[in-house]
Amino acid sequence: MSVPRSHVESAYMQWAKLHSAAPVNLATSAIAPLSLEDLPVHLEDLALNAPGSYGYAPLQERLASYLGVSSDSIVSAPGTSMANLLAMAATFEPGDEVLFERPTYEPMLQTAVFLGAEVRRFERRRENGFRLDPDELRRRITPRTRLVVLANLHNPTSALTSEADLRAAGEIARGVGARVLVDEVYLEALFYRRPPAALRLGPEFISTSSLTKAYGLGGLRCGWVVAEPELARRIWRIRDLHDVNSAHVAERIAAIVMDQREKLEERGEALLGTNRPIIGRFLDEHPEMEVSRPPFGTVVMLRAPGRDANAFCRLLRERYETSVVPGAFFDMPDCFRVGIGGGTAELKEGLERLAAANAEFQKRGA
């Protein structure tokens, strides 16, 4: 059943923009943000304008080297969400069937609805550690499916999809003439362990990502789509409908960032290496809240006391001045998402407040 385009909206983005801020913020899903002072950027390195073209060549070349693909397979985009919209717009028509994982990231799902998809779902099950199960995908796909959509690392659980399962997904999609879109923005947080873009597994794969999550550079809006060259050219033509050029200052800064990538990866790796044991000890002390304990990623899903995450998140924010993300935005209404990529002191303080809120919530229910 189609939804009128004028009615489509993202409840999550409205919440994130208007209600996620708090004195202690564990709702963020990125590595702690960088500022210009943290980067070797000088005014003389920048320019406001550039000749019109399909991509800023120095950035395209750096991304191609990083991703292990040719530059004609890369389409720049202002962030991963816009990259997802462009990729979807190029791969299905209104009324086509699109197969989405569950749980999933609500704005991504709503983008497909906005573009007129007939959405079907396949499950990532808790009892399997939210693994991408090729047998489940095989059961749910149909000859009408034009696109399969998933995230790796999975959003919101940070489950890593193996190459074998990705290859199987590609074979299943290829069997009905569909493509596979993989949102890889959280995969960046594997840093030096990050595999190349999914396109290397076959031309049916498309992937999207950005510098937002693993590098703390959301303000740059440096995102990209990786697709086989013919599809990439189609995506560039769709971008033509939206803009003449990208923000050139941001492109230049992004190219400088790519030259500093190893240093920034060391920063992110060190921060997560410090913070992950902290959330691990918290889960040891509160096993009733554990949903999964991923070894990768910048976010962890926890189970809410009383299984009412909305009520618990309200208590946590209003009484303990701490923000986490209600799981209803990810098809998990009994859970909430905690970011572990921010400052270590804030994470420790936030978990202490979370423990106090948990005790109060359970006492109320007793």
Secondary structure, DSSP 8 states (H G I E B T S, - for coil): ----GGG---HHHHHHHHT---SEE----SS----GGGTT--GGG--S-----SS-HHHHHHHHHHHTS-GGGEEEEESHHHHHHHHHHTT--TT-EEEEEES--HHHHHHHHHTT-EEEEEE--GGGTT---HHHHHHH--TTEEEEEEESS-TTT-----HHHHHHHHHHHHHTT-EEEEE-GGGGGGGGG----GGGG-TTEEEEEESHHHHS-GGG-EEEEE--HHHHHHHHHHHHTT-SS--HHHHHHHHHHHHTHHHHHHHHHHHHHHHHHHHHHHHHH-GGGBS---SSSSEEEEE-GGG-HHHHHHHHHHHH-EE-EEGGGGT-TTEEEEE-SS-HHHHHHHHHHHHHHHHHHHHHH-
